[in-house]
Amino acid sequence: NCKAAIFAVKEVFKQIGRELPLMISGTITDASGRTLTGQTAEAFWNSVRHGDLLSIGFNCALGADAMRPHIKTISD
């Protein structure tokens, strides 16, 4: 969904002749470290990194301590 949204927003930017910063947030759903669609944090990053993003992150569905390794993965 994020990948499709990035594409759609970029198309609108072309139409209006202006770009705005894009921020993406995903959700890690459980201790397995996967998103709602089953992607790892790294796979999520790889699927959206083409978007020239201002930021990418994850909401704290598992709490801050449990999220730390996943944030580190995309930070690296």
Sequence and secondary structure as in RCSB ss.txt:
>XXXX:A:sequence
NCKAAIFAVKEVFKQIGRELPLMISGTITDASGRTLTGQTAEAFWNSVRHGDLLSIGFNCALGADAMRPHIKTIS
D
>XXXX:A:secstr
 HHHHHHHHHHHHHHHT     EEEE B STT BBTTS BHHHHHHHHGGG  SEEEE  TT HHHHHHHHHHHH
 
